[in-house]
């Protein structure tokens, strides 16, 4: 029997919003979510990128919808990974926002390679932060239990707060969650939203976008230990100027020791719409 350490693969889905560079560097496997646009089914990031998506969203009279990867999609990925690794840790989008975990669980029963599924209770760079915790644990020499524990700890203890220009897209996409109660409020209200236990919930409503962004930054690290090292991230949807400004302000406020910024994937953009801006915070 070999005493060599097990090769542990980390898998996520395309809503993690981690850069291609990061994924390649750390050998992260990604299952694409699916974008259904009229008669077309497009694999997120493979068949359509963010720039193309937001341009089309502004002009296409047909509103796209999303679909989780199928059991077969996960099965194909597990079998591919099985050629190179001994075990898989799959860190995936919240089960309240997608059926991806159900598909992953279904495929898990069909393969010999052990698969350990972590519910990130989040999306976009909140999910990405949980993946990064798993990567850090693996690179520190952790076994599967340590990698899973690190991802689960990050999933339980991170903040994702964001501002959308309109609730229209969350409403159309069926992901509005507790923010439904804000529908019908004044059109100039800019809702500050957050992820709570894997669901989208309203934080508060502010009258202008600039004030909403300021408020988002003020509460970004709420509940975290700000005397301990912080990690952070900024996400945006077709709003690079706002993203850069928020990133600058976030760094000034919190001095994160780990930081990333990314444009949201088309799948997230379907539900957030253009102009979304958000921050993720967590203790390292």
Buried (B, 14 or more C-beta within 10 A) or exposed (E): EEEEEEEBBBBBBBBBBBBEEBBEEBEBBBBBBBBBBEEEEBBBBEBBEBEEBBEBBEEEEEEBBBBBBBBEBBBBBBBEBBEEBBBBBBBBBBBBBBBBBEBBBBBBEEBEBEBBBBBBBBBBBBBBBBBBBBBBBBEEEBBBEBBBBBBBBBBEBBBBBBBBBBBEBBBBBEBBBEBEEBEEEEEEBBBBBBBBEBBBEBBBBBEEBEEBBBBBBEBBBEEBEBEEEBBBBBBBBBBEEBBEBBBEBBEEBBEBEBBBBBBBBBBBBBBBBBBBBBBBBBBE
